[in-house]
Amino acid sequence: MKMLVESLKRMYKKGTLTEEQIAERVTKGSISAEEYEYITGKKYSGGEAK
């Protein structure tokens, strides 16, 4: 995994980032939908967690 993804995962677990903020990074292309799922444990569906 990319260093960015690991950092985002740590921040998400600490509560520093929300699912919506992680989803924004998928929209912008910073991370993939698979990486979103790795970070949050939820499927990415176009900006909304499922």
C-alpha distances in whole Angstrom, upper triangle without the diagonal:
4,6,8,6,7,10,11,11,13,15,16,17,19,21,20,19,20,19,21,19,16,17,19,15,15,19,18,15,13,10,11,13,11,8,12,13,10,11,14,15,17,18,17,21,22,21,23,21,22
4,5,5,7,9,10,11,13,14,15,17,19,20,19,17,19,19,20,18,15,17,17,14,14,17,16,14,11,9,11,14,12,9,12,14,12,12,15,17,19,19,18,22,22,21,23,22,24
4,5,5,6,9,10,11,12,14,16,17,19,17,16,19,19,20,17,15,17,18,14,16,19,17,15,12,11,14,16,15,12,14,16,13,12,16,18,20,21,20,23,23,22,24,23,25
4,5,5,6,9,10,11,12,14,15,16,15,13,16,16,17,14,11,14,14,11,12,15,14,12,9,8,12,14,14,10,12,14,12,11,14,17,18,19,18,21,21,19,21,20,23
4,5,5,6,9,10,10,12,14,15,14,12,14,13,15,13,10,12,13,10,11,15,14,12,9,7,10,11,11,7,8,11,9,7,11,13,15,16,15,18,18,17,19,17,20
4,5,5,6,9,10,11,12,14,14,13,15,15,17,15,12,15,16,14,15,18,18,16,13,11,13,15,13,10,11,12,9,8,11,13,16,17,17,21,22,20,21,19,21
4,5,5,6,9,10,11,12,11,11,13,14,16,13,11,15,15,13,15,18,17,16,13,12,15,16,16,12,12,14,12,9,12,15,17,19,19,22,22,20,21,20,22
4,5,5,6,9,10,10,9,8,10,11,12,10,8,11,12,10,12,15,15,14,11,10,13,14,13,10,9,12,10,7,10,13,14,16,15,19,19,16,17,16,19
4,5,5,6,9,10,10,9,10,11,13,12,9,12,14,12,14,17,17,17,14,12,13,14,13,9,9,10,8,5,7,10,13,15,15,18,19,17,17,15,18
4,5,5,6,9,9,9,12,13,16,14,12,15,17,15,17,20,20,20,16,15,17,17,17,13,13,14,11,8,10,13,16,18,18,22,23,20,20,18,21
4,5,5,6,5,6,9,11,13,11,10,14,15,14,16,19,18,19,16,15,17,18,18,14,13,15,13,10,11,14,16,18,18,21,21,19,19,17,20
4,5,5,6,5,6,8,11,9,8,12,13,13,15,17,18,18,16,14,16,16,16,13,11,12,11,7,7,11,13,15,15,18,19,16,16,14,16
4,5,8,8,9,10,14,13,12,15,17,16,18,21,21,21,19,17,18,18,17,14,13,13,12,9,8,11,13,17,17,20,22,19,18,16,18
4,6,8,10,12,15,14,13,17,18,18,20,22,23,23,20,19,21,21,21,18,16,17,15,12,12,15,17,20,20,23,24,21,20,18,21
4,5,7,10,12,11,12,15,16,16,18,21,21,22,20,19,21,20,20,18,15,16,16,12,11,14,16,19,19,21,22,19,18,16,19
4,7,10,12,10,11,14,15,15,17,19,19,20,18,18,20,20,21,18,15,17,17,13,13,16,17,20,19,22,22,18,18,17,20
4,7,8,6,7,10,11,11,14,16,16,17,15,14,17,17,18,15,12,14,14,11,10,14,15,17,16,18,18,15,15,14,17
4,5,5,6,9,10,11,13,15,16,17,16,15,16,15,17,15,12,13,14,11,9,13,12,15,13,15,15,12,12,11,14
4,5,5,6,9,10,11,12,14,15,15,13,14,12,14,12,9,10,12,9,7,10,9,11,10,12,12,9,8,7,10
4,5,5,6,9,10,10,12,14,14,13,14,13,15,14,10,13,15,12,10,13,12,13,10,11,11,7,7,8,12
4,5,5,7,9,10,11,13,12,12,14,13,15,13,10,13,15,12,11,15,14,15,12,14,13,9,11,11,15
4,5,5,7,9,10,11,10,9,10,10,12,10,7,10,11,8,8,12,11,12,10,12,12,9,10,10,13
4,5,5,6,9,10,10,9,9,8,11,10,7,10,12,10,10,12,11,10,7,9,8,5,7,8,12
4,5,5,6,9,9,9,11,11,14,12,10,13,15,13,13,16,15,14,11,12,10,7,10,11,15
4,5,5,6,5,6,8,9,12,10,9,12,13,12,13,16,15,14,11,13,11,10,12,13,17
4,5,5,6,5,6,6,9,9,7,11,12,12,12,15,13,12,9,10,9,8,11,12,15
4,5,8,8,9,9,13,12,11,14,16,15,15,18,16,14,10,11,8,7,11,13,16
4,6,8,10,11,14,13,12,16,17,16,17,20,18,17,14,14,12,11,14,16,19
4,5,7,9,12,11,11,14,16,15,17,19,18,16,13,14,12,12,16,17,19
4,7,10,12,10,10,14,14,13,15,18,18,17,14,16,14,14,17,17,20
4,7,8,6,7,10,11,10,12,14,14,14,11,14,13,13,15,15,18
4,5,5,6,9,10,11,12,13,13,11,9,12,11,12,14,14,16
4,5,5,6,9,10,11,11,10,8,6,8,9,10,11,11,12
4,5,5,6,9,10,10,10,8,8,11,12,13,14,12,13
4,5,5,6,9,9,10,10,9,13,14,14,15,13,15
4,5,5,6,8,8,7,6,10,11,10,11,9,12
4,5,5,5,5,5,6,10,12,12,12,9,10
4,6,6,8,9,10,14,16,15,15,13,13
4,6,8,10,11,14,16,14,14,12,14
4,5,8,9,13,14,13,12,9,10
4,7,9,13,15,15,13,10,10
4,6,9,12,12,10,6,6
4,6,10,10,9,6,6
4,6,7,7,6,7
4,6,5,6,7
4,6,8,10
4,7,10
4,7
4
